[in-house]
């Protein structure tokens, strides 16, 4: 039987990484990681492990994780819908993953599976750079799933005072508010079930979409675009397409906007460091991310 340790010993000059999720065929993550590895003189191989693909559609997440270990993966990024589901399958959690209760990066080393959350830092860094000076007294967060939990903590770290949380599952929104309240007791948390009523009564400074709504395979907007106001800023974590229906409508109204590209790049920067033990250059990884748009325009 070939073990992960044996494979790494035989191919010590290669770092094998991957992304596990559903509907991820258009992800830009592999290119960012492999280009950064090449720039540092490392042989980086990054695989898309799309669980919707015919060859994997009958596999469980646990089986996929075991296969990754046996094949010699150094680590995996984890995306929708597995960021919470993967936790019981891990041996350890980093401090931030434990606080957030969601994992988007798993390091496979020395026979252990250690979960991390780089989404939190990724969104916070993107927000600080892309919406510098934005009002943060009152914010509405859409989505309380794995990504939403990380974004909620990031918003807290960015100085948000009052956070309203909406989710199609009201209980999940309430649980997130309870969890965040325990971790960030200085915040005012407000689970909401009626977005229109909230905006009419108390217009938020900003709106963040942390749901998958807006993705190419799930078009639309989780926030009613008719409620947009130029005094709001709007952020989206979806990056394919980069210009979601929500962001497009927000731009048209005159809102400051933050696309999902920033979070995608910065979470990848931190994940690369965890996989390889090497510091990544954000500007270089962003250039790789942006090259997709240049290539797309060349064919239109």
Beta strands, then each sheet from edge to edge (+ up, - down):
strand 1: 14-21
strand 2: 43-50
strand 3: 75-78
strand 4: 92-93
strand 5: 105-109
strand 6: 112-116
strand 7: 138-142
strand 8: 162-166
strand 9: 188-192
strand 10: 206-209
strand 11: 233-236
strand 12: 256-258
sheet 1: 2+ 1+ 3+ 5- 6+ 4+
sheet 2: 9+ 8+ 7+ 10+ 11+ 12+
end
